[in-house]
Amino acid sequence: MAQTEVKGAGASEAKRKTIRIDPVTRIEGHAKITLFMDEHGRVADAQFHVTQFRGFEKFCEGRPFTEMPSLMARTCGICPVSHLIASAKACDALLAVKIPRPAEKLRRIFGLAQVLQSHALSFFHLSSPDFIFGFDSDPAKRHVFGVAAQYPEIARNGIRLRQYGQKIIERLGGKRIHPAWIVPGGVSEPLSVENRDAILVDLPEMLTIAQLTLEWFKSITEKFREEIRAFGNFPTLFLGIVKDDGGLTFYDGKIRIVDARGYVVASGLDPATYLDFIGEKVEPFSYCKSTYYKPKGYPDGIYRVGPLARLNIADRFGTRRADQEMAEFHEIQRTAVLSSFHYHHARLIEILYCVERMQQLLDDPEILSKHVRAIARPNASEGVGVAEAPRGTLIHHYKIDEDGSMQWANLIIATGHNSLAMNRSILQVARHFVRADKLEEGMLNRVEAVIRAYDPCLSCSTHADGQLALAIELVASDGAVVDRLVR
């Protein structure tokens, strides 16, 4: 990280109108934050700007729908598997086929490996420097290289978890980035005995790392009581898919919505009818669209998705250790767990679940079946695919013509679901920590850190172009820059 530089003369509180954080650091993609100050120098409003343009829904028009999974895998280099799965499920609906059970199980393993490696990246590489060194620590060492230098075991564990998830993706899909193994109707190749055994051999080590990391994180959270109180700690709805019995699932299920008290607002909602209950709105300050629960309107229909939401809406994981951790997690709060700081805790529990669930699936003899694809022609003109990506509910919705050419597509990414909550979160954090009369690095790092709790993937929801440096400015009412912090 570059050295921090402070420039500019001071100014009265009354003149300091905005603080810009541009771009937000240690996230996937580019964004900036603007804090608007009132005449007394207090934070009056906040906006999270996704500054990249997104064009994926348009440039797929005219392509054969069979290309969509492979094409959509290139939406993002961090979570290509999630897009593969949601896209292939939309294509399954266009074919009107039920894919073979072994293919569904292989898709589930593929998706769990994706969640594992993505959560490891988020927790260890992007967020752990704040937990290890503190939110007010020197930014010159508050990064993953600083962690590796002073706490090599923690850094190694993060690398091993991510390496393991990527290894599974490579063994099943042929390559780690943008694999094309998941196809309409199933998967293109069955699982070999060699690859199954190679995946199984490292599972015990991953289980140990997941458990040790959970215990370590729970032991340090008491130090962050103030952050827990202010990091997106407010009532919202929570949305995600669950199994028919209410169990957590990443692959297939019905949509459930829970309120801040933990009560079920809606359940058994067909994901294919998402437009009946999810609305979309574009704000003038961001290229990322914001979604909301239609019955409550905009913006009162604010909801959250992702690890925290999944633990709030699901009744159980269905694996022994993860269920134990889930029970302990819900002791944090008698209602739904509200603070977005706890996304990190939920993320670690999901890593543990991924390891346990992959063990169950790989031990199933059917996983080696050669029957892994259903072949058909298009039998429907419209299809919706929904799955749980690492960051939350992912929706792919396609329409085709009689020749199977793509006519229209709509993608709703987890970052869009969380957009309203992220904006409200930065406002809460800024009002709690930021003093406009004296900018301090730790204040602004906390504003960024609440965004990192959601782990937004802006590469998914937009189209990146170029690199940006970090500049934080205080701007007077006449437009003059009166204070500037540069990284």
Secondary structure by P-SEA (a helix, b strand, c coil): ccbbbbbbbbbcccccccccccccccccccbbbbbbbcccccccbbbbbcccccccccccccccccaaaaaaaacccccaaaaaaaaaaaaaaaacccccaaaaaaaaaaaaaaaaaaaaaacccccccccccccccccccccaaaaaaccaaaaaaaaaaaaaaaaaaaaaccccccccccccccccccccaaaaaaaaaaaaaaaaaaaaaaaaaaaccccaaaaaacccbbbbbbbbbbcccccccccbbbbbbbcccccccccccccccccccbbbbbcccccbbbbcccccccccccccccaaaaaacccccccaaaaaaaaaaacccccccccccaaaaaaaaaaaaaaaaaaaaaaccccccccccccccccccbbbbbbbccccbbbbbbbbcccccccbbbbbcccccaaaaaaaaaaaaaaaccccccccaaaaaaaaaaaaaacccccccccccbbbbbbbbbbcccccccbbbcc
